[in-house]
Amino acid sequence: IKESATLTRDVLEQHFNDLKGTLKKLLDERLMSLLQEVDAIEQESIKPLDECQKLIEHGVSTADDLLREGESAVHGDAGQQNEKLCSFTEKALHIQLDSLPEVPSLVDVPCLSAQLDDCLLTILKNQIFRHGTVASRPPVQLEEFVEKPGGILVRWCKVDDDFIPQDYRLQYRKGTASHFEDVYVGSETEFIVLHIDPNVDYQFRVCARGDGRQEWSPWSVPQIGCTTLVPHEWTTGLEGYSLSSRRNIALRNDSQSCGVLYSKAPTYFCGQTLTFRQVL
């Protein structure tokens, strides 16, 4: 109980820490996207207004300079007055002081605001409060281990009457290996795990997926299985046959010789199956 409770705490803490990190990353990305959108609208909208302001300021500055030049011509030296008045008149004729650039109307000027849906927090809160469960007992458990030559027949059964399984998932690991490996996924309740080293302990565990569900159930209690039966091998050097790399499969070749197959050791006993298949 203590070991499974400690493992469950670690899994929960790791899972929710990962969720918090992922949510923060997603929120930061969304915030950055919205801020970039604000910057783009601001730059696009402010550009014509800035240009209009520059034109108005330039016109006001030009008019101010012309006004001072006119005052200087009126109140200046009488000898140069005619010359200054002619210069003032010529400049005034070429400057359009009565025209202004087109200014966008107020309704055409964007007014930015943030539209935030407050119901998102409620939806997230409801989903978070329903996320995850703690199961005291898994719905399936390992039931039996049967020794096979170089393998183990693993059987499991459903222990929760209310649980309707769709698929099972069997994993194993050798000795004190740190990670389990998938060895079977399907609807059967037994499976022969091959390529097992004899007299070596293997840990097995099984879980199930409910009908119409995507997630897997909690794992069963890990159990140790082993076999004392060495894997079957055919004797090498037999004429007329080719052996697989593990020497557990013999295939007739094109040789005219019809030799006899001999096993390397008496590895088959009553109740075990040896398969022969003819390929045409």
MOHUNOR-V532491 format. One record per residue. N is the residue number from 1. SS is DSSP state (A for helix, B for strand, O for the rest). Layout:
BEGIN
n=(N/N)
ss=(SS/SS)
END
This chain:
BEGIN
n=(1/2/3/4/5/6/7/8/9/10/11/12/13/14/15/16/17/18/19/20/21/22/23/24/25/26/27/28/29/30/31/32/33/34/35/36/37/38/39/40/41/42/43/44/45/46/47/48/49/50/51/52/53/54/55/56/57/58/59/60/61/62/63/64/65/66/67/68/69/70/71/72/73/74/75/76/77/78/79/80/81/82/83/84/85/86/87/88/89/90/91/92/93/94/95/96/97/98/99/100/101/102/103/104/105/106/107/108/109/110/111/112/113/114/115/116/117/118/119/120/121/122/123/124/125/126/127/128/129/130/131/132/133/134/135/136/137/138/139/140/141/142/143/144/145/146/147/148/149/150/151/152/153/154/155/156/157/158/159/160/161/162/163/164/165/166/167/168/169/170/171/172/173/174/175/176/177/178/179/180/181/182/183/184/185/186/187/188/189/190/191/192/193/194/195/196/197/198/199/200/201/202/203/204/205/206/207/208/209/210/211/212/213/214/215/216/217/218/219/220/221/222/223/224/225/226/227/228/229/230/231/232/233/234/235/236/237/238/239/240/241/242/243/244/245/246/247/248/249/250/251/252/253/254/255/256/257/258/259/260/261/262/263/264/265/266/267/268/269/270/271/272/273/274/275/276/277/278/279/280)
ss=(O/A/A/A/A/A/A/A/A/A/A/A/A/A/A/A/A/A/A/A/A/A/A/A/A/A/A/A/A/A/A/A/A/A/A/A/A/A/A/A/A/A/A/A/A/A/A/A/A/A/A/A/A/A/A/A/A/A/A/A/A/A/A/A/A/A/A/A/A/A/A/A/A/A/A/O/O/A/A/A/A/A/A/A/A/A/A/A/A/A/A/A/A/A/O/O/O/O/O/O/O/O/O/O/O/A/A/A/O/O/O/O/O/O/O/O/O/O/A/A/A/A/A/A/A/A/A/A/A/A/O/O/O/O/O/O/O/O/O/B/B/B/B/B/B/B/B/B/O/O/B/B/B/B/B/B/B/B/O/O/O/O/O/O/B/B/B/B/B/B/B/B/B/B/O/O/O/O/O/O/B/B/B/B/B/B/O/O/O/B/B/B/B/O/O/O/O/O/O/O/O/B/B/B/B/B/B/B/B/B/O/O/O/O/O/O/O/O/O/O/O/O/B/B/B/O/O/O/O/O/O/O/O/B/O/O/O/O/O/O/B/B/B/O/O/O/O/O/O/B/B/B/O/O/O/O/O/O/O/O/O/O/B/O/O/O/O/O/O/O/O/O/O/O/O/O/O/O/O/O)
END
